[in-house]
């Protein structure tokens, strides 16, 4: 690679990170801003075309794995019915609806090719769903449904896509063959994921080295995906299963492993998501370049019809699938006594942003595929349209419907305060036992410090229920303590830096001390 190529390779990440940084500073939705920046910059890099292998092998596995380890297995288990209806039922329903719509608009296009487009645009994007869920104050159950759907729907869509492409290219595939392929891919992905999850967890728990553990975890999504795909089962499902399993066991890991893992995956998510959304916008020029000579008005009409069908098909599926099982099944009503509010159902119906996986699948269509350029254009319009129309209107819709997770936050704080009190009581009881047994010859002031630390943590949890203020709006003791201690830490840092600059301590000493001070300040932020 020459120097010019290397510079070009760095341009996109640098610009994307700069745009994302501005969006974060201003509080704007960075995914949408990145897509718009990509659209504007697309004419400047007209030769760049999205590599499907880059998305499916480099971007998708780590993003899915990160979302999975950050998700709650128990919460996903509680919403498994709506997640299954969305990740399997809705994807297949959308595939059929879009296939028939496209076939009606383009009768010359084989039905199998039209179904291929349906499978391409059927799954909402995992990256977009997670980005939205992190930024907006949605109720926990709604977030779990959207994230769970986005974790598993790619497997359904990619399997349906491969079957439709094979049928369009003349390979004899019956409906029975298609169902068999889907079941083998899904069940095989679960099996491979469970086996690898157990093996990897067994290895990680015995390493006892945070740096090595997290280095291995960076490789896990790629290795799991390739292992599953090598035996022709769903790599997407395998990666998600491994991520959920390891994430569920993460509280049993050493504290250093958890601290480092959180930092590593936050950086990885930010970098990969930033590049992914920028790459979506950059595809404008390659897509338009493949449509030379086509009737622009006809294309615009088809694009509008397909976009409307994608949005409406989700609404048509979600509303009955949420309420009908409750009406028809006493067992469902018993398991889920509280019916979802119409506001939450509306949010789930509108949260259908498509993303880079759809574009990757479209670009992976073979060159001799019937209507490839048109299908690529329609996919691009659906992706951009859902990201901009639904993405921009989503926060406004949430505010208009007055949906909030404030009650959940209060309940979380209340349950945490009770748990912290119980833990503090257990800690103090154990301290008294140790002192009474004479296990260690300790000074009374050390015992008092340990007691104070345990009591302060419990007190802080109760004070959090009041938002960190007292009855008259004054600062609570814990709030005052944190504020003053932060000021003390800042003053201490200045001294250490000055001593380093004067040559009185080495950089290694400074780094070690700074590390200790940073951990203490991180503890203050949590307290």
N, C-alpha and C positions, 0 to 999 in steps of 0.2 A: 504494500500500500504506500503510495507516494504522499508527500506532505499535503498537497492540495486535497486529496481524497480524505485524509485524516481530518483536515479542517472542516470539510463539508460534513463529515460524519458527526462532528461535535456541534455544528450550528443548530440543528434541531433541538437537542437536549438543552443547550444553553438558553435559547430563546424560550423554550417551553418552561424551564425552571424560572426564568425571569418573569414570565407572564403569571405563573402560579404564585410566585412570591408577592407580586403586586395584588393579586386577587385575595390572598390570605391577609395581607396588611389592610386592605380596604373592606374585607368582609364580604367580597363578592363570590358567587359560585365559580370556583376555579375550573371545573370540568367544562362548563359552557363557554367560559372565556377562552379556554385552550382550543376548543373546537372552532370558535370564531377566528382566533389567531391563525389556526391552520388553514382555514378557508382563505384568509387574506394572503397568506404566504404561499399558497399552492402554486400560483403562476411563477413564483421565483424558483421553484424546484420542480419543473414540469416532468422531469424524467423519473421521478421517484414513484414507484408503485409498491403498494403494501405486499410484503412477502407473507403468505399464509403460514408457512412453517415458522417464521419469526414469532408470530402471534401465538400459535398453538403450542410451540415448544419452549419459547423464552418468556413470554408475558403471562399467558394464561395460568400455567401451573403455580408459580409463586403467588399470584394474586388470589387464586382460589384457596391455596393453602393458608395464606395469611388471614383471609376472611373466615376460614373454617376454624383455625385455632383461636380466633377472637370471638367465635360464636359459642353459644351455650348449647351443649348437647341436650340437656334436660329441657331447655326452652323449645328447641326444635322438635324434640319428642312430643311435647305438649301440643304443638301445632302441626303434627305430621299429616293430618287429614287435609287441611287447606293447602299445605305445601305440596302434597302428592297431586291434588286436583289441579294445581297451577303448573307444577314442573312437568307433569306428564299429560294430564287431560287437556289443559289449555294449549300446550305446545302442539299437540296433535290436532286439536280443533282449529287453531290458527293456521296450521299447515294446510288443512283441507279447505278452509274458507278462502285463504289467499290463492290457493291453487285454482279453485273454480273461478274466482274473480279474474285472475290473470288469463285463464283459458277463455273466458267470455270476451275479454278485451282484445286478446290476440288469438283468434281461432286457429291460426296457422302454427302456433307454438304447441308442441306435443304436451299432453296433459301431465306426463311425468316431469317434464321440464318446469311446468308451472308449479307443480307440487314441490320441486326442488327449491324454487324461490320462497314458497310458503315456509319450508323448513328453515331456510336461511334467516328470514325475518321474524320467525316465531318466538325465539327466546329473548326476554329482556336481559340486559347486560348485568353481569355480576359486579363489575367495576362501578358502573353508574349507580346500582342499587346501594352498594356499600357506601359510596361517596355521599349519597343523599341521606342515608340512615345516620351517618356519623354527624352530619351538619345540622339536621332538623330535629326538633324536639318531638319526635313521634312516639306514641305509646309503644311499650316494649313488645307487645304481642304483634303489632303491625310490623315492627322492625324485624322480628323473628320470621314472620311469614315472607316478607319481601327478600330478606337475605337467604332464607332457606330455599325459596323458589329459584333465586338466581344461582345458588350453588349447584343445584341438581338439574336445571332445565337444559343446560348445554348438552348434557349426555343424551337426552331425548332428541333434541333438535339435530345434533350431529349424526346420530344413527339414522333418523328419518331422512336427512339430507343425503347420506351415502346410498341409501336404498333408492331414493328418487333419481339420483344421478346415474346409478347403475342401470335402472330401468330406462331412462331416457337415452342412454348410449346403446341400448339394444340387448343388454344382458337379461336373460329370462328370469324374472323374479316374480313369484306369486305373493299374494297377501299373506299366505301361511309362512312363506320363506321370510318375508319382511318381519312378521311377528316373532319368528324364531330368532332372527338376527338381533332384534331389539332385546328380547329376554336374555339371550346369551351375553350380549354386551353389558347390560345392566347388572345381571346377577354375577357375571364374571368380574366386573369392576368392584362390586361389593366384596366378593370373596378375596380378590387380590388385595384390596385395601385393608381388610381385617387381618389377613396374614402378615402383611408388611407392617401394619400398625403395631401389632404385638411384638414382632421382631425388633422394630426400631425402638419402641418404648423400652424393651428389655436391655438394648444396648445403651440407650441414653442414660438410664437410671444408674448404670454401673460405671459411667465415665467419670463422674464427680469433678468435672472441669468445665466451668461455664463457657469458656472461650471455645473449647473443642466441641461441646454440645451444640452451641449456636452455629458453629461453622458447618457441622453435619446437618443441622436443620435447614440451612440455606440450600443444601444439595438435595434434601428429601423430596421436595415437590417434583424436581426434574427426574430424579431416579424412579420415583413411584409412577409418574406419568409414562415414562419410556418402558418400564417393566410391564405395565398393564397393556399398553398399545402393542407391545411385541407379541402378546398372545391374543391380540385382536379383541380385547374387551375395553370397556370405557376407562380411559385414563383420567377423565374428569371426575368420575365417581370415586375412583380409587384414591385420588389426591384428596378429595373432600373427606372421605372416610378416615384417612390417616390424620388429616388435620383436626377433625373433630375428636378423635381418640387421644391424640397427644395433647390437644388443648384441654380436654377434660382432666387429664392427669397432671397438667402443669402446676396446679397448686401444691403437689407433692414434691416438686423439684426444689433444688436449693435456691435460696433467695437471689444469689448472684446470677443464676441461669435465667430467672424470671426478669430481673432488671435488664440484663443484657439483651434478652429476647425481645422485650418490648421496644427497646431503642433500635435494634437491628431491623425489625419488621416495620416500624414506623418510617424509617428512612427508605427502606425498600419499597413500601407502598407508595410513598410520596413520589419517588423517582419513577417507578413503573407506571403509575396512574397518570402522571404528568405527560410522559412520552406517549402513552396510549391515546389520550384524548387529542393531543396535538396531531398524531398520525391520522386520526379520523378526518380531520379537516383538510389535511394535505392531499387527500385522495381526490379532491375536486377535479384537478386538471387531468389526471389519468382517466377518470371516469368520463369526463366530457370529451376527451380526445378520442375515445372509442366510438363516439356517436356521430361522427362526421357524415353528413348527408341525410340524417334522420329528420323527420318532421317535428320541429320543437313543440308545436301546439299539441300534437298527438301525444308526445312524450309527457308533456306537462299534465294533460288530462289523465293519462294512465297513472302517473305518479301520485296525483291527488287522490284518485280512486283507491289505489293500493294503500296509501297512508291512512285514509279514512277507514278502510276495511280492517287494517291492523289495529287501530285504536278502538273501533266499535266491537270487533270480535272479542277483545278482552272484556269490555263492559258486558257484552251479551253472555259471556261465559261466567264471569265472576259472580254476578248477582244471584243467578239461580244456584250455582254450585255452593254458595255460602248458606243460603236459606232453605233450599229444597231438602237436603239431607236431614235438617232439623225437623222439618214438617213431616217427612215420610218415615223417619226412624226414631223410635222411642229410646233406643240404645244411645244414639248420638245426643239426644237431649239430656239423657242421664249423665253422659260423660262430659258434656259441655252445657252446664245449666244456664249460663248467661249468654244470651244471644248477642252477637256483635252489633255494635251500633251502626246506623246507616252512614254516619260520618266516616267510620273506619273502613267500611265497605267501599265507600266512594274513593277514599285514598288509595286502597289496593287496586281498584279498577283503573285509576288514572296513572298509576306508577308503572308504566310500561316502556321506559327508555331503552332503546336498543344501542348496541355498541360495537366494539372492535371485532368481536367474535363473528358477528353477522358479516362484516366486511371481509374478514379473512376467509370465511366460507365462500363468499361470492367470488373473490379473487382466485380461489382454488378450483373454480369451475374449469374443466378442460377447454383448451382453445377451440376445439371443433364442436363444442356443445351448442345446440340450437338456441339462438337468441341470446348468446352470452353477454353482449354489450348492453342490451336492453335490461336484462336481469341485473347486471351490475349497477346500472343507473338507478333502477327502482330500489335496489337495496340501499344505495347511498342516500337517496331521498328519504327513505323510511328512517334510517339511522339519524341523519341530520335533523329531520323533522321532529322525531320523538324527543331527541335531546334538547332541541331549542323550544319547541312548543310545550311539551309536557314538562321538561326540565325547568323552564322559566316560570311556568304557571303553577308548578307544584308548591313552592313556598306560599304563594298568594292563596292557593286553595286551602292549605292547612290553616292559615290565619283566618280565612273567611269562615271555615267550619269550626273554628275555635277548638282545634285539637291540640292537646298539650299532654306532656308527661309529668306535670308538676305534682300531681297526686302520687304517682309512682315514686318520684324523688323523695317526697315527704315520708312515704311508707318505708322506702329504703333506709333513709336516715334514722327512722324510728327503730327499725329492726336491727340496724347496725349498732345503735346506741345500747340496746338491750344486750346484744351479743358482746360488745366491748365491756359492758359492766360485768357480765358473767365471766369473761376471760380475765378481767382485772381481779375479780374476787378469787378466781382460781390461782392466779399468779401470786397474789398476796398471801393466800393460804399456804402455797408451796414455800414461799420465802420464810414464813413463820416456822414451818416445819424444819427447814434447813438450819435456821438460826437456833431453834430449840435443840436440834440433834447435834449441834456443834460441828457440822460438816466442815465449816471453814472459819478460821479465826478472822472475823471481819470487824471493822470499826463501826460504831453506831451510825456515824454520818453516811457510810456507804449504804447501810440498811435503809436509812431515811431517803437517800437519793433513789433507791430502787422502789421504795413505796411511792414516792412522789411521782416517779415516771409512770407507774401503772395506774395510779389514781388520775393523773393528768390526761392520759389517753382516753379513759372512760369519760371524764368530764368534758373533754373536747367533743366527743361524739354526741353527748346530750346537748351541748351548746350549739352544735351544728343545726339542730332543729329550729333554733331561733335565728338562723342566718348569720351567726357570729356577733349578734348584738344583744344587749340586755333589755329588760322591760321598758326602759326609758330611752332606748336607742343608743346607750353607751356601749363601749367596747367591753366584751367579756374578758375575764382574766387570761384565758387561753389566747384570745386575739391579741391582747397586749403583749403577752409573752412572745408570740410569733413575730410581731412587728419589731419588738426590741431586739430579739435574737437575730433577726435578719440584719438589722443595723450593725450589731456586733460582728457578725460574720463578714459583712462588707468591709468594716474597719480592719478586721484581721487579715483579709485578703490583701488590702492595700499594703500592710506591713510586710507580708511575705513577698509580694511582688517587688517592693522597694529593696528589701534585703537581697533578692536575686539580682536586681539591676546593679546593686552596689558590689556584687561579687562575693557576698558574705554567705550565701547558700547556693547550692547547685540547682540546676533546672530539675534534676531528678527528685531532689528534696521538695522543691516547689510543687511538682506534679503530684507527689504522694500526698502532701498536705492539702492541696486543692481538691483532690479526690475525696478525702475525708470530709472537708467542708461542704462539698457538693452533695454528698450523701445526707449530711445533716440537714442541709437546706431543702433537699427533696423530701425528707421526713417532715419538715415543718410545713411544706406545701400540702402534704397529705393530711397532717393533723389539722 
